[in-house]
Amino acid sequence: MKKLRVGLIGLGGRGLGLCKSTVFTDFEGVELVAICDNYQPWLDRAVECLATEKDLHPKTFTDHHDVLNKDLIDAVLIVTSWETHIPIAIEALELGIPVGMEICGCYDLQQVWDLVHTWERTKTPFMFLENCCYGQNELMLLNMVRQGVFGEVSHCDGCYAHDLRREICKGVLTHHYRWGNYVNRNCENYPTHELGPIAKMLNINHGNRFLTLTSTSSKSVGMHEYIKQKHPDHEVLMNAKFNQGDVVITTIKCAGGETITLKLDTTLPRFYSRGLEVHGTKAYYNDVCKSFFFEGDEEVEEMWDWQPNWDNREKYREQYEHPIWKEYLANGIKGGHGGMDGLVYGAFYDCVMNGYDMPINVYDAAAWMAVTNLSEQSIALGGAPMVFPDFTSGAWK
Ligand SMILES: NC(=O)c1ccc[n+]([C@@H]2O[C@H](COP(=O)([O-])OP(=O)(O)OC[C@H]3O[C@@H](n4cnc5c(N)ncnc54)[C@H](O)[C@@H]3O)[C@@H](O)[C@H]2O)c1
């Protein structure tokens, strides 16, 4: 089989993490031929890492236009800062270069429409690389939802709860895009880790769709308090005014009647969680306590205290493990983030090489990314409801 020559644009934290992982070495037929970052120190860092840790020696570039060249690559991975994703993706699609785009929310709905229309016109393969759709627990839950274990799903919760205070400060201390976003915007800026798996469970774009959204933001005090403790002598950090609220709560209403709540919680001390909860007519799942509660769980139903169910997820693992994960565990986990990266990047390579439809396509990306811009508007209007565009133009039905 012809080799798939891959170009990687963006070598910050995520790009370097991919270089260190096995997503460029574990897949037969996949060859990393070009890497690019417009910040020279991160380009040099990646070159060093790939050479010493992986014995890989791709061509290097500082201008992404030079990578988007069909004589050089057969597919591109866009792992840059959020605001650059869509413009680079559109450029690549226009050139007929398949795109794997890392996750983000959108700044502007028109840009998302442009992405959708470019894909519709060019039909160049496009995949949104939401690795959490391939999480072991997320896929197990999807399997259970599809098998009807939850009955009819009525509501789901999810969150991106991740103390990012140190990383946000890095925007000034080293070089990271999150800084500008936290200073200038106030929105659900990272919805897809939890929303992607939920959207798959609720068949969004396949008989269901997001209709409306409301978002409300708390005040913004976490960043300044952190900076006072950690960087009291840093003038830029100390004088920064943050627009981004510490916690943003978003509620989405779906055409099928389901509701979804999302919580962005990134500037206060806390443990990491994607906080997935699935509420159906026959079962409930809570990710934080790793627990299922089933209709007819007589043992606990009468009790206020449901400790017998606490931490019972693994009891159901064998029965409901998703086939993708059964095979993955049998054949050996690849990539980072507990194996999710190997699955999502592997799926992208597989689809490009074999001409399959992408499992997370441009319409998924559009609906999920739209949350960020809609939430920004909703917050600015005091929690006003916002209407989702139908990026499928009716095809969701
Ligand atoms: N799926 C995951 O689990 C996961 C985890 C972390 C980050 N991410 C995503 O990966 C992306 C990058 O995140 P990060 O934390 O590495 O950010 P980062 O700021 O550390 O890295 C972004 C890099 O892109 C480079 N860049 C920006 N514009 C460019 C351009 N036009 N040409 C070339 N290089 C350019 C910057 O110089 C920077 O080095 C984001 O979209 C983020 O959401 C995903």
The ligand as a Gaussian input file, in Angstrom:
#p B3LYP/6-31G(d) Opt

LIG

0 1
 N       -7.348000      16.442000      22.231000
 C       -6.666000      16.734000      23.310000
 O       -6.635000      15.999000      24.278000
 C       -5.902000      18.018000      23.331000
 C       -5.014000      18.303000      24.383000
 C       -4.323000      19.509000      24.362000
 C       -4.528000      20.396000      23.326000
 N       -5.399000      20.079000      22.327000
 C       -5.620000      20.993000      21.202000
 O       -4.406000      21.118000      20.480000
 C       -4.289000      22.442000      19.992000
 C       -2.974000      23.033000      20.451000
 O       -2.951000      23.118000      21.856000
 P       -1.588000      23.371000      22.655000
 O       -1.905000      23.223000      24.082000
 O       -0.509000      22.546000      22.048000
 O       -1.327000      24.907000      22.329000
 P        0.059000      25.677000      22.222000
 O       -0.225000      27.127000      22.276000
 O        1.052000      25.096000      23.199000
 O        0.553000      25.275000      20.769000
 C        0.026000      25.819000      19.592000
 C        1.195000      25.971000      18.638000
 O        0.689000      26.341000      17.363000
 C        1.641000      27.226000      16.792000
 N        0.981000      27.986000      15.725000
 C       -0.052000      28.867000      15.839000
 N       -0.386000      29.321000      14.629000
 C        0.425000      28.723000      13.735000
 C        0.561000      28.784000      12.323000
 N       -0.220000      29.553000      11.564000
 N        1.531000      28.034000      11.726000
 C        2.330000      27.244000      12.468000
 N        2.237000      27.130000      13.827000
 C        1.304000      27.873000      14.439000
 C        2.094000      28.088000      17.950000
 O        3.318000      28.702000      17.697000
 C        2.175000      27.062000      19.079000
 O        3.450000      26.510000      19.227000
 C       -5.507000      23.206000      20.491000
 O       -6.476000      23.198000      19.514000
 C       -5.990000      22.400000      21.662000
 O       -7.368000      22.537000      21.837000
 C       -6.068000      18.916000      22.306000

